[in-house]
């Protein structure tokens, strides 16, 4: 018997001001796979993720066939931080990894876990850095570290490579593939075609509606041919 998809999106439509932002979108994400959405600006990619995460009203159907605890890891496209907020990177990551309030200090286990996570995204030694003092790329790496631990059943990433240097992008690619190898379903939006080729098992070309969905080479070749 074929295992059901982790995420099943059927006939999803979003309308705003009388026009359709998304129309009749159908796609699925299999457990243990990386599904990447590509398309031009304004194609509705971020809107689709917002619907999946329950942040946007829509018509149609989204089914989540959880096999485990249903944890979702999320890397947003943008993340507003109050630059005056007196919280460190270590405290931010430890807040969901220990029971006691971080204002009372980090537990030994949380401190060790935070150190491991930061090393995985190339930010070893950043525990005491103030969150509001990070660059955009550094903050994104912290968000990636937070999203992949504990291991999610579904990992949702909206342009996670934006603002990252080449080395950090390769670390990101590795974390995404590791999540899929551990059984997670990954749904990611990306403009980086190199990244798409490296990590994707399936690609959907979105432009208000699904233009094409299939193997990465086929979809990217068709998209490139139309652009030419």
C-alpha positions in Angstrom: 0.0 0.0 0.0 1.3 3.4 -0.9 2.1 5.7 2.1 -0.1 8.8 2.1 1.5 12.2 1.5 2.3 14.2 4.6 0.8 17.3 3.1 -2.1 17.2 0.6 -3.3 20.6 -0.9 -6.3 20.3 -3.1 -8.0 23.1 -5.1 -6.6 25.9 -2.9 -7.8 29.3 -4.0 -7.1 32.7 -2.4 -8.9 35.9 -3.5 -8.2 39.4 -2.5 -10.0 42.5 -3.8 -11.8 40.6 -6.4 -8.8 39.0 -7.9 -7.3 35.5 -7.4 -3.9 35.4 -5.8 -3.9 31.7 -6.0 -6.3 29.6 -8.0 -7.0 25.8 -7.9 -3.6 24.9 -6.5 -3.0 21.2 -5.9 0.2 19.7 -4.7 1.5 17.2 -2.2 4.6 16.7 0.0 5.8 13.2 0.7 7.5 12.3 4.0 11.2 12.1 3.6 11.3 14.4 0.5 12.1 18.0 -0.4 9.4 19.8 -2.4 10.5 23.2 -3.7 8.2 25.9 -5.1 9.6 28.3 -7.7 8.1 31.1 -9.6 8.2 34.9 -10.2 7.7 37.6 -7.5 3.9 37.9 -6.9 3.3 34.3 -7.9 1.6 33.5 -4.5 4.4 31.3 -3.1 4.5 33.0 0.3 0.7 33.1 0.3 0.5 29.4 -0.2 2.8 28.8 2.8 0.7 31.2 4.9 -2.4 29.1 4.1 -0.6 25.9 5.1 0.5 27.4 8.4 -3.0 28.6 9.2 -2.2 32.3 8.8 -4.3 33.0 5.7 -8.0 32.2 4.8 -8.5 30.1 1.7 -11.0 28.0 -0.2 -10.1 24.4 -1.0 -8.6 21.8 1.3 -5.3 21.1 3.1 -4.8 17.7 4.8 -1.9 17.0 7.1 -1.4 13.3 7.6 0.7 13.3 10.7 2.6 10.2 11.6 4.3 11.5 14.7 4.0 14.5 17.0 3.1 17.0 14.2 5.9 19.4 14.9 6.3 22.1 12.3 9.7 23.9 11.8 9.3 27.2 10.1 11.8 29.6 8.6 10.0 32.8 7.6 11.0 35.1 4.8 11.1 38.0 7.1 11.4 38.3 10.9 11.1 41.6 12.7 13.2 42.0 15.7 13.1 44.8 18.2 16.7 45.9 18.0 16.6 47.2 21.6 15.3 43.9 23.0 17.8 42.7 25.7 17.8 39.0 24.7 20.8 37.0 23.6 21.0 34.4 20.8 21.5 31.8 23.5 18.4 32.9 25.4 16.3 33.0 22.3 17.2 29.4 21.3 17.0 28.1 24.9 13.5 29.5 25.6 11.9 26.5 23.9 14.5 24.0 25.1 14.3 24.3 28.9 11.5 24.6 31.4 12.7 27.4 33.6 12.6 31.0 32.3 15.7 32.0 30.5 15.9 35.1 32.7 17.0 32.7 35.5 19.9 31.4 33.3 20.4 28.6 30.9 20.3 25.0 32.1 23.4 22.9 31.4 21.6 20.7 28.8 20.0 23.7 27.0 23.4 25.5 26.9 25.0 22.5 25.4 22.2 22.0 22.8 22.3 25.7 21.8 26.0 25.5 21.3 25.6 22.4 19.0 22.9 24.1 17.0 24.9 27.3 16.5 27.9 25.3 15.4 25.7 23.5 12.8 24.8 26.8 11.1 28.3 28.3 11.4 27.7 30.6 14.4 29.7 28.9 17.0 30.4 31.3 19.9 27.4 33.5 19.2 25.5 32.5 22.4 26.1 35.8 24.1 25.5 38.0 21.1 22.4 40.2 21.4 19.7 39.0 19.0 19.0 42.6 17.9 22.7 43.2 16.9 22.8 40.4 14.4 23.1 41.0 10.7 20.2 39.8 8.5 22.1 36.7 7.4 23.1 35.8 11.0 19.6 36.2 12.2 18.4 33.9 9.4 20.9 31.3 10.4 19.6 31.4 14.0 16.0 30.9 12.7 17.2 28.0 10.7 18.8 26.4 13.7 15.6 26.9 15.7 13.5 25.4 13.0 15.4 22.1 12.6 15.5 21.2 16.3 13.8 19.3 17.7 13.5 17.3 14.5 10.3 18.5 12.7 7.8 16.3 11.0 7.2 19.1 8.5 9.8 21.8 7.7 8.5 24.9 5.9 11.1 27.4 4.6 10.3 30.6 2.8 13.4 31.8 0.9 15.7 30.5 3.6 18.9 31.2 1.6 18.1 34.9 1.3 21.0 37.0 2.7 23.2 34.0 3.3 26.8 33.7 2.0 27.7 30.7 -0.1 29.1 28.7 2.8 26.0 29.3 4.9 23.8 28.2 1.9 25.6 24.9 1.7 25.1 24.4 5.4 21.4 25.1 4.9 21.2 22.6 2.1 22.8 20.0 4.3 20.3 20.6 7.1 17.4 20.4 4.7 18.6 17.1 3.3 19.3 15.8 6.8 15.7 16.7 7.8 14.3 14.8 4.8 16.6 11.8 5.5 15.2 11.7 9.0 11.7 11.4 7.6 10.5 15.0 7.5 8.5 16.4 4.7 10.1 19.7 3.5 8.2 22.4 1.6 10.5 25.2 0.6 10.2 28.4 -1.6 13.4 29.3 -3.3 14.7 31.6 -6.0 18.2 30.0 -6.0 18.1 27.6 -8.9 21.5 26.1 -7.8 20.0 25.3 -4.4 16.9 23.9 -6.1 19.0 21.5 -8.1 21.0 20.4 -5.1 18.2 19.7 -2.6 14.9 19.2 -4.4 13.2 15.9 -5.0 10.2 17.5 -6.6 9.6 21.1 -7.9 6.4 23.0 -8.5 6.4 26.0 -10.8 3.8 28.4 -9.4 2.4 31.5 -11.1 -1.0 32.1 -9.5 -1.8 28.6 -10.4 0.4 25.5 -10.8 2.1 25.7 -14.2 4.0 22.5 -13.9 5.1 20.0 -11.2 7.5 17.2 -11.4 11.2 16.3 -11.4 13.6 19.2 -10.9 15.4 19.0 -14.2 12.1 18.8 -16.2 10.4 21.7 -14.4 13.5 24.0 -14.5 14.1 23.3 -18.1 10.5 24.1 -19.1 10.6 27.3 -17.0 14.0 28.3 -18.5 12.7 27.6 -22.0 9.6 29.8 -21.5 11.7 32.6 -20.1 14.0 32.5 -23.1 
